[in-house]
Structure formats: structure tokens, C-alpha cells
Amino acid sequence: MTPSIEQALAHDRVIDITTIGRKTGEARRIEIWFHRIDGRIYITGTPGARSWYANLVANPDFTFHLKETTQADLAARATPVEGAEKERLLAAIAASIPGSRITLDPETSPLIEVTWAA
């Protein structure tokens, strides 16, 4: 990865992701926040069913689009996080957002870890 991409992954928050629709097979692009916890990249959302999450469970390969301090389209893979690790990470993510009253529920908030495709 280039230094500008590494810098963006360390400091940016808003990205787009393009997933493949689990029913349609069509590309779907949305804006979302990502979080860096313990040197790893995660994507979560507010509690409830989320199409992006269902798409990633069905088709884990996706595109991670950097768009704040640099622009880059990164091939990525999603791995759902569950159990005690999910609980720990959601608490860390909520704590990392200054002044936020965000509620992330381990039972109903989606959470994926992002890894980079080879």
C-alpha cells in the first residue's frame, strides 16, 4: 500500500463500499464509516438488518473506496465478527467516536472485519 493509502486508513473515517447484491447480483454502492481498532479495519452500523451486511455475508468480496484524504479503490474481503470479540470491538468503536451517543448492540449491530484481497 502506498503511504497516502496507509495515512487514509489511519485517519479517515468516511468511505464508500461496493457490494454485490445477494438477490440481484448487481453492484450496490453506499457511504459508510470504517473504524480502526487494534490496527485492524472494521465496518459496523446501527442495530437492525442492513442490506450491505447481508450482501457481504452472501458475497464477502467487495470494494473499499477511500474518498477523503486520498482516492483509491481497494479490493477487500469481509469476515463477520461474532461473540465476545464482537462485544469487545463494538464497545471500542463506540468509545472511539468523541461526543457520540451511538448505541451498538452486540445482538443486532452488524460487524465485519476488513482484510485486503491479494
MDAnalysis code that builds the backbone (N, CA, C; Angstrom):
import MDAnalysis as mda
import numpy as np

u = mda.Universe.empty(354, n_residues=118, atom_resindex=np.repeat(np.arange(118), 3), trajectory=True)
u.add_TopologyAttr("name", ["N", "CA", "C"] * 118)
u.add_TopologyAttr("resid", np.arange(1, 119))
u.add_TopologyAttr("resname", ["MET", "THR", "PRO", "SER", "ILE", "GLU", "GLN", "ALA", "LEU", "ALA", "HIS", "ASP", "ARG", "VAL", "ILE", "ASP", "ILE", "THR", "THR", "ILE", "GLY", "ARG", "LYS", "THR", "GLY", "GLU", "ALA", "ARG", "ARG", "ILE", "GLU", "ILE", "TRP", "PHE", "HIS", "ARG", "ILE", "ASP", "GLY", "ARG", "ILE", "TYR", "ILE", "THR", "GLY", "THR", "PRO", "GLY", "ALA", "ARG", "SER", "TRP", "TYR", "ALA", "ASN", "LEU", "VAL", "ALA", "ASN", "PRO", "ASP", "PHE", "THR", "PHE", "HIS", "LEU", "LYS", "GLU", "THR", "THR", "GLN", "ALA", "ASP", "LEU", "ALA", "ALA", "ARG", "ALA", "THR", "PRO", "VAL", "GLU", "GLY", "ALA", "GLU", "LYS", "GLU", "ARG", "LEU", "LEU", "ALA", "ALA", "ILE", "ALA", "ALA", "SER", "ILE", "PRO", "GLY", "SER", "ARG", "ILE", "THR", "LEU", "ASP", "PRO", "GLU", "THR", "SER", "PRO", "LEU", "ILE", "GLU", "VAL", "THR", "TRP", "ALA", "ALA"])
u.atoms.positions = np.array([
    [0.841, -1.186, 0.000],
    [0.000, 0.000, 0.000],
    [0.881, 1.242, 0.000],
    [0.395, 2.250, -0.652],
    [1.149, 3.499, -0.721],
    [1.058, 4.245, 0.608],
    [1.979, 5.157, 0.861],
    [1.896, 5.952, 2.092],
    [0.587, 6.743, 2.207],
    [0.063, 7.251, 1.105],
    [-1.193, 8.022, 1.174],
    [-2.376, 7.124, 1.554],
    [-2.379, 5.885, 1.094],
    [-3.437, 4.946, 1.476],
    [-3.290, 4.571, 2.945],
    [-2.077, 4.290, 3.384],
    [-1.853, 3.963, 4.792],
    [-2.269, 5.122, 5.693],
    [-1.967, 6.348, 5.279],
    [-2.361, 7.538, 6.040],
    [-3.881, 7.644, 6.109],
    [-4.558, 7.423, 4.990],
    [-6.023, 7.494, 4.961],
    [-6.638, 6.422, 5.860],
    [-6.097, 5.232, 5.832],
    [-6.622, 4.160, 6.676],
    [-6.403, 4.450, 8.156],
    [-5.385, 5.219, 8.466],
    [-5.102, 5.563, 9.856],
    [-5.959, 6.716, 10.360],
    [-6.392, 7.626, 9.454],
    [-7.024, 8.856, 9.926],
    [-8.408, 9.161, 9.361],
    [-8.737, 8.651, 8.199],
    [-10.052, 8.934, 7.617],
    [-11.121, 8.115, 8.326],
    [-12.368, 8.409, 8.020],
    [-13.463, 7.650, 8.623],
    [-14.541, 7.298, 7.589],
    [-14.834, 8.212, 6.663],
    [-15.927, 8.001, 5.714],
    [-15.402, 7.388, 4.422],
    [-16.061, 6.324, 4.008],
    [-15.720, 5.622, 2.768],
    [-17.012, 5.281, 2.039],
    [-16.875, 4.744, 0.853],
    [-17.959, 4.044, 0.183],
    [-17.542, 2.581, 0.117],
    [-18.538, 1.710, 0.084],
    [-18.262, 0.305, -0.213],
    [-19.187, -0.112, -1.352],
    [-18.673, -0.962, -2.200],
    [-19.492, -1.560, -3.249],
    [-19.578, -3.047, -2.972],
    [-20.802, -3.503, -2.747],
    [-21.075, -4.913, -2.501],
    [-21.814, -5.478, -3.712],
    [-21.939, -6.783, -3.747],
    [-22.734, -7.451, -4.777],
    [-24.028, -7.910, -4.129],
    [-25.147, -7.473, -4.696],
    [-26.459, -7.804, -4.142],
    [-26.677, -9.300, -4.051],
    [-27.116, -9.753, -2.894],
    [-27.298, -11.185, -2.672],
    [-28.441, -11.750, -3.489],
    [-29.434, -10.917, -3.829],
    [-30.583, -11.374, -4.626],
    [-30.424, -11.024, -6.100],
    [-29.934, -9.807, -6.374],
    [-29.881, -9.324, -7.757],
    [-28.573, -9.627, -8.461],
    [-27.493, -9.781, -7.681],
    [-26.178, -9.947, -8.280],
    [-25.614, -8.647, -8.823],
    [-26.295, -7.526, -8.574],
    [-25.863, -6.225, -9.068],
    [-25.004, -5.515, -8.026],
    [-24.113, -4.660, -8.514],
    [-23.266, -3.874, -7.624],
    [-24.103, -2.828, -6.903],
    [-23.847, -2.672, -5.606],
    [-24.535, -1.694, -4.762],
    [-23.486, -0.893, -4.016],
    [-23.522, 0.428, -4.167],
    [-22.533, 1.306, -3.519],
    [-23.223, 2.184, -2.486],
    [-22.637, 2.221, -1.275],
    [-23.168, 3.067, -0.209],
    [-22.019, 3.774, 0.506],
    [-22.366, 4.864, 1.178],
    [-21.412, 5.557, 2.039],
    [-21.559, 5.011, 3.451],
    [-20.419, 4.834, 4.125],
    [-20.421, 4.261, 5.469],
    [-19.124, 4.663, 6.169],
    [-19.103, 4.553, 7.480],
    [-17.881, 4.795, 8.254],
    [-17.123, 3.491, 8.440],
    [-15.795, 3.614, 8.529],
    [-14.988, 2.471, 8.942],
    [-14.250, 2.861, 10.212],
    [-13.765, 1.866, 10.921],
    [-13.104, 2.080, 12.201],
    [-11.827, 1.259, 12.249],
    [-10.796, 1.840, 12.842],
    [-9.524, 1.135, 13.029],
    [-9.370, 0.877, 14.528],
    [-9.384, -0.385, 14.894],
    [-9.241, -0.814, 16.284],
    [-8.119, -1.854, 16.338],
    [-7.163, -1.638, 17.204],
    [-6.038, -2.573, 17.362],
    [-5.327, -2.847, 16.035],
    [-5.246, -1.824, 15.179],
    [-4.547, -1.962, 13.908],
    [-5.323, -2.685, 12.819],
    [-6.573, -3.036, 13.095],
    [-7.409, -3.723, 12.108],
    [-8.560, -2.816, 11.693],
    [-9.128, -3.095, 10.525],
    [-10.201, -2.279, 9.967],
    [-11.527, -3.014, 10.119],
    [-12.552, -2.271, 10.601],
    [-13.886, -2.826, 10.810],
    [-14.941, -1.895, 10.235],
    [-16.066, -2.480, 9.870],
    [-17.251, -1.729, 9.459],
    [-18.417, -2.243, 10.286],
    [-19.180, -1.305, 10.836],
    [-20.364, -1.657, 11.600],
    [-21.483, -0.703, 11.218],
    [-22.601, -0.853, 11.875],
    [-23.730, 0.024, 11.642],
    [-24.673, -0.014, 12.817],
    [-25.660, 0.840, 12.759],
    [-26.640, 0.873, 13.833],
    [-27.401, -0.446, 13.874],
    [-27.997, -0.749, 15.027],
    [-28.708, -2.020, 15.168],
    [-29.811, -2.207, 14.126],
    [-29.973, -3.444, 13.718],
    [-31.031, -3.796, 12.777],
    [-30.475, -4.461, 11.531],
    [-31.379, -4.969, 10.722],
    [-30.988, -5.621, 9.473],
    [-30.443, -4.577, 8.507],
    [-29.346, -4.878, 7.871],
    [-28.712, -3.978, 6.917],
    [-28.420, -4.744, 5.638],
    [-28.848, -4.183, 4.510],
    [-28.625, -4.843, 3.221],
    [-27.144, -5.025, 2.922],
    [-26.337, -4.014, 3.242],
    [-24.908, -4.131, 2.950],
    [-24.299, -5.325, 3.681],
    [-24.747, -5.540, 4.914],
    [-24.216, -6.651, 5.706],
    [-24.673, -7.995, 5.115],
    [-25.939, -8.079, 4.787],
    [-26.455, -9.319, 4.183],
    [-25.739, -9.609, 2.863],
    [-25.471, -8.563, 2.088],
    [-24.743, -8.746, 0.834],
    [-23.335, -9.280, 1.093],
    [-22.664, -8.743, 2.121],
    [-21.296, -9.188, 2.420],
    [-21.246, -10.589, 2.996],
    [-22.262, -10.986, 3.738],
    [-22.317, -12.364, 4.234],
    [-22.469, -13.322, 3.053],
    [-23.305, -12.950, 2.080],
    [-23.532, -13.807, 0.913],
    [-22.362, -13.760, -0.072],
    [-21.765, -12.571, -0.228],
    [-20.674, -12.355, -1.183],
    [-19.596, -11.514, -0.501],
    [-18.657, -12.145, 0.195],
    [-17.728, -11.382, 1.040],
    [-16.719, -10.496, 0.315],
    [-16.512, -10.693, -0.971],
    [-15.579, -9.828, -1.701],
    [-16.288, -8.524, -2.054],
    [-15.605, -7.403, -1.799],
    [-16.203, -6.100, -2.079],
    [-15.116, -5.083, -2.371],
    [-15.527, -3.862, -2.730],
    [-14.582, -2.777, -2.973],
    [-14.718, -1.742, -1.875],
    [-13.604, -1.357, -1.301],
    [-13.479, -0.378, -0.224],
    [-12.947, 0.887, -0.890],
    [-13.785, 1.919, -0.987],
    [-13.427, 3.137, -1.715],
    [-13.003, 4.237, -0.747],
    [-11.716, 4.556, -0.725],
    [-11.246, 5.713, 0.033],
    [-11.639, 6.966, -0.729],
    [-12.065, 8.018, 0.010],
    [-12.512, 9.220, -0.693],
    [-12.293, 10.519, 0.070],
    [-11.648, 10.472, 1.225],
    [-11.431, 11.707, 1.978],
    [-10.063, 12.314, 1.648],
    [-9.001, 11.865, 2.304],
    [-7.692, 12.473, 2.081],
    [-6.986, 11.945, 0.836],
    [-7.440, 10.801, 0.351],
    [-6.932, 10.254, -0.904],
    [-8.053, 9.453, -1.544],
    [-7.934, 9.192, -2.825],
    [-8.919, 8.377, -3.521],
    [-8.246, 7.083, -3.964],
    [-8.891, 5.978, -3.605],
    [-8.377, 4.661, -4.004],
    [-9.498, 3.648, -3.880],
    [-9.505, 2.692, -4.773],
    [-10.455, 1.582, -4.737],
    [-9.670, 0.328, -4.373],
    [-9.959, -0.206, -3.186],
    [-9.203, -1.344, -2.669],
    [-10.051, -2.613, -2.689],
    [-9.512, -3.662, -3.266],
    [-10.194, -4.962, -3.241],
    [-10.113, -5.507, -1.822],
    [-11.275, -5.883, -1.277],
    [-11.336, -6.289, 0.126],
    [-12.213, -7.524, 0.292],
    [-12.130, -8.088, 1.486],
    [-12.948, -9.252, 1.854],
    [-13.489, -9.011, 3.254],
    [-14.761, -9.333, 3.448],
    [-15.446, -9.148, 4.732],
    [-15.537, -10.468, 5.476],
    [-15.248, -10.396, 6.772],
    [-15.428, -11.541, 7.655],
    [-16.299, -11.097, 8.822],
    [-17.497, -11.669, 8.968],
    [-18.352, -11.302, 10.102],
    [-17.665, -11.614, 11.431],
    [-17.877, -10.743, 12.410],
    [-17.322, -10.930, 13.754],
    [-18.487, -11.208, 14.690],
    [-18.336, -12.207, 15.541],
    [-19.411, -12.607, 16.462],
    [-18.862, -12.828, 17.867],
    [-19.773, -13.080, 18.790],
    [-19.424, -13.499, 20.154],
    [-18.771, -12.413, 20.991],
    [-17.910, -12.851, 21.900],
    [-17.256, -11.947, 22.840],
    [-16.377, -10.930, 22.119],
    [-15.751, -11.347, 21.036],
    [-14.907, -10.422, 20.272],
    [-15.758, -9.298, 19.684],
    [-16.937, -9.613, 19.196],
    [-17.842, -8.599, 18.661],
    [-18.228, -7.605, 19.752],
    [-18.551, -8.117, 20.914],
    [-18.930, -7.268, 22.049],
    [-17.795, -6.303, 22.401],
    [-16.585, -6.819, 22.480],
    [-15.418, -6.005, 22.813],
    [-15.175, -4.930, 21.758],
    [-15.238, -5.328, 20.494],
    [-14.971, -4.388, 19.403],
    [-16.041, -3.307, 19.299],
    [-17.300, -3.670, 19.445],
    [-18.360, -2.660, 19.377],
    [-18.215, -1.633, 20.493],
    [-17.826, -2.077, 21.682],
    [-17.589, -1.145, 22.790],
    [-16.421, -0.217, 22.453],
    [-15.357, -0.755, 21.876],
    [-14.199, 0.052, 21.498],
    [-14.554, 1.045, 20.394],
    [-15.365, 0.624, 19.429],
    [-15.781, 1.512, 18.350],
    [-16.626, 2.650, 18.908],
    [-17.595, 2.335, 19.747],
    [-18.452, 3.373, 20.333],
    [-17.611, 4.366, 21.136],
    [-16.628, 3.877, 21.875],
    [-15.770, 4.745, 22.686],
    [-14.843, 5.607, 21.825],
    [-14.579, 5.180, 20.590],
    [-13.650, 5.908, 19.723],
    [-14.289, 7.092, 19.010],
    [-15.595, 7.258, 19.168],
    [-16.309, 8.340, 18.486],
    [-16.588, 9.441, 19.515],
    [-15.774, 10.489, 19.531],
    [-15.911, 11.531, 20.553],
    [-17.300, 12.177, 20.535],
    [-17.876, 12.328, 21.719],
    [-19.157, 13.005, 21.857],
    [-20.350, 12.239, 21.310],
    [-20.124, 11.017, 20.902],
    [-21.203, 10.239, 20.304],
    [-22.069, 9.577, 21.360],
    [-23.324, 9.506, 21.058],
    [-24.250, 8.737, 21.897],
    [-24.700, 7.481, 21.157],
    [-23.856, 7.042, 20.264],
    [-24.192, 5.890, 19.436],
    [-24.354, 4.643, 20.309],
    [-25.343, 3.853, 19.971],
    [-25.569, 2.588, 20.651],
    [-25.310, 1.460, 19.663],
    [-24.359, 0.624, 19.985],
    [-24.061, -0.537, 19.167],
    [-24.381, -1.765, 20.003],
    [-25.339, -2.531, 19.549],
    [-25.831, -3.697, 20.282],
    [-25.205, -4.969, 19.728],
    [-24.484, -5.739, 20.542],
    [-23.856, -6.968, 20.056],
    [-24.841, -7.972, 19.455],
    [-26.090, -7.902, 19.861],
    [-27.092, -8.835, 19.320],
    [-27.568, -8.426, 17.930],
    [-27.642, -7.120, 17.651],
    [-28.297, -6.683, 16.408],
    [-27.479, -5.745, 15.527],
    [-26.326, -5.275, 15.991],
    [-25.485, -4.414, 15.151],
    [-24.581, -5.284, 14.282],
    [-24.526, -5.010, 12.981],
    [-23.629, -5.778, 12.123],
    [-22.180, -5.386, 12.390],
    [-21.267, -6.311, 12.202],
    [-19.839, -6.014, 12.342],
    [-19.047, -6.945, 11.448],
    [-18.220, -6.340, 10.604],
    [-17.310, -7.146, 9.780],
    [-15.883, -6.642, 9.955],
    [-14.945, -7.557, 9.837],
    [-13.537, -7.194, 9.741],
    [-13.181, -7.169, 8.266],
    [-12.404, -6.167, 7.887],
    [-11.972, -6.000, 6.515],
    [-10.545, -6.512, 6.372],
    [-10.331, -7.360, 5.378],
    [-8.967, -7.764, 5.000],
    [-8.790, -7.433, 3.530],
    [-7.563, -7.256, 3.138],
    [-7.280, -6.845, 1.759],
    [-7.059, -8.066, 0.888],
    [-7.671, -8.036, -0.278],
    [-7.545, -9.144, -1.228],
    [-6.135, -9.124, -1.824],
    [-5.654, -10.284, -2.145],
    [-4.304, -10.400, -2.708],
    [-4.283, -9.997, -4.164],
])
